[in-house]
Amino acid sequence: MIISKSSPADEKGRLTYHWIMAGIVSSATRFIPVPFVDDVIRNRCSRYVVAKTLAAHGAESHIQQLRPYIDSDAGWLAFGLATVTKAPLKLLLFPVRKIVSVLTSVRGVPLEITRMVLLGRTLDRILRTGDVPTAAQAMHMRIAFEAAFARMDFRTIKAAINDSLEQVGDWKDAAITAARRLLGSSNDPETADLSNDPIATSPQVTVGAKKIDLAMKEPATLQLFDEFDSRFNTEFAKLRLVS
């Protein structure tokens, strides 16, 4: 059983703000020209989202059993083995992948921010039922999440996020700096000890998060998120039936 630390509305508002900041920093990895760094930073941003969400529910100690929800490779033999196996191919394709990432940033940046928000939102919804998912349930959550995300049309929210970021000068450079700070930080997101928050220290990132947060309160965005919730619930229920 878990215990939320404040009123649901206030806590969800703060969480959404942190999820968006993590998404902004994660999205900036497409502009960092260093092999494998993008994957590491995205993973740390995902862990940051999950750690913040667990902490809001007084469930910090359960971070390890949520690893299958955070890491796409966590359900296989080992994350390290999967990484080593994929490394030569990823290194070979890195220049092409990086060029494509930069060229598609108008689409990719808002999608990554949306992904981080939905990652946190989905876990928050599950935790509000009163129980922390087991490792097996966390894996089902990841599968259901990816299935629901792939079937969504995010054009409306992509436009809103891009419009919001265009109002923030130098947000990209600030997000890259925050990403590098997160990479070099000894303050592991999995400890949920985020008092010296490596993400929430950039004015441009925080301003960008506030503007995107306002856009995400629009009726069209809320309807889109409700649609995602419904798709996730359907996929998750299917997996629970066959397990």
N, C-alpha and C positions, 0 to 999 in steps of 0.2 A: 504494500500500500504506500502511496506517495502523498505528500502534502504540499500544496501550492503556497507560496510565500506571500502573496498579495491578491487583490481582487483580480478576477479573470480578465476584465477589460483593460485595466492598467498594465498588467503583466504582458498580455498579448501585444499591446501597443509597443512596449519596450522591446519585446522579442522580435517583432517585425522589423523594427529599426536595426537591430543587430544582424538579423538575417540579410537585410538589404546591404548593409556595409560589407558583410562577408562576400556577398555576391559581386559587389563592385570590385573588391580586391581580387577575387577569384577570376573575374572576367579579364582583368588586366594581364594575366599570365600569357595571353596570346601575343602580347607585345614584348615579352622578354625572350631574347634570342639565345637561350641557353638550354641544351637538351635536358630533358627529364625534370627540370625545375618546375615547369608548368604543372605537371602531374602531382608533384610533391606539394606545391602551394594549394592547388585545388583540394587535395586530400585534407590538408590542414584547415582550410576554410570550412570544409564539410564537418570536420571534427569540432571546430569552433561553434558552428551552428548547433550541433547536437549537444555539446557541453553546456552552452548557454541555455538551451531548452530544458535539459535535465536539471540544471541548477535552479531554474525558475520553479520547478516542481519538487525541489528538495530531494532529487534522485541522483545526485552527482556520482555516487558510488557505483552506479550501474552502467557506466560508460563502456566497459569492455564487452558486455553482452550485446551492445548495440553496434559493435564493429561490422557485422554483416550488412547492416543498413547503411553504414558509412562507406565501406570499401566494396567495390564491385567484385574484387577478387577474394574477399574474405571467406567465401563459402567453398573455395577450392582447397587444394592441398596446403598451400601457404602463400601469403601475399608476397613474401620475398622470392619464392621459387617462380611464381608467375611473372614477377617483374624481371628476373634474370632471363627467363626464357624469351620474353618479348623484347628485351633490350636491343639486340643487334638490328632487328627489323625497324624498331622505332628510331634508332640512331640513324639508320640509312635513310629513312623517310622524313627525318626531322626538317630539313630545309624546305621540302615541298609542303609539309603540314603547316609550318610556320607561315609561309607565304599565303597559303589558303586561309589560315586563321586571321591574318591581318586584313586580307581582302574581303572576308565575310564578317568583319567585326560589327557592322551595322546590324546584322542579324544575330551574331553570336553573343555579343555583349549582353543585350537584354534577355536573351534566352538563358544565359548562365546566371544572371541575377534572379530571374524567375525561378530557375531550378533550385537555387539556394533557399529562396523564400518558401517554396513548396516543400522542400526537404524538412525545414523547421516546422512549418505549419502542419504537415502530416504527422510528425512525431508529437507535436503539441496536442493534436486532436486525440491521438491514441492515449497519451498520458492522462488526459482529462477524464478518461474512463476509470482511473484510479489504480491501474496496474502498469508496471513496466514490462515491455515485451521480453520474452525469452530470446535466446540467440536464434532459435529456429524461427520464431515469429518475426524477428528482425530481418532474416533472410527473405521471408515471404513479403515483408514490407518493401524490401528493395526491389524484388521482382515485380510486385504490383505497382510500385512507383514508376519504374521504367516503362511498363506496359501502358499505364495511364498517360504518362508524359508524352510518349511517342504518338498518341492518338489525338493530342490537343492541337487546336489552331490558335497560336498565340499572337497573331498579327496585331490585334488591338493593343495588347499590352506592350508589344515590342515598340510600336510607334510612341506610346506614352512614355516609356523609359528613355528612348532616344531623345525625345523632346525635353525631358527633365535634365538629362546630362548635358545637353547643348547649352543649358543655362548656367553651367558650372565651369568656370575657366580652369584649365590645366588639371581637370579631374583625372585624366589618364596618367600623367606623370605622377600625380599624388598617389594614385592607386598602385602604380608600379613600385613606388617607394615603400608603401605600406606592405605590399606583397613581399618585398625583399626583407623588410623588417620582421615580418611574420616568419619568414624562412629562417632568419638568423636568431630568432628569439628563443631563449631557454625556457620561456613561459609556455609550457606545453598545453594546448587547448584541452587535452584529455583530463588535465587536473582540475579543470573548471576554475582554477585560480587566475582570474583574468583582471586583477586589480590594475596591473600595468598593461592595459589592453593594447596589443600591437596593431590592432585594426582601427580602433576608435580614436587614434591620436592625430589623424590628418584632417585639418579643417575642410579641405575640398571633398574628402570622402564623406564626412559627416553631413555637409551641406547637400551633396548629391543624394545621400540616403534620405534626408528630410524631404527633398523634392519628389523623389520616387515614391516615398511613403504616402504623400498626398495623392499622387496619381493612382496608387493602389487602393485608395479609398473610394474611387469613382465607382458608380453602380455597374458599369460594364466590366470592370476588373473583378469586382466582387462576384458577379455572376459567373465569370470565367473560372474563378477559384472554386466556386460551388460545383461547377461542372467537373472540374478535376477531382474534387473530393468524392463525388458520386462515382466517377470512373475508378478511382482508387479503391473505394469500398467494394465495388463489384468484383474487381480483380483479386483483392485480398480475401474476400469471402470464398471465391472459387478455390484458392490455394488452401484455405483452412479446411474446406470440405474434403479435399483429396489427401490431406496429410494424416 
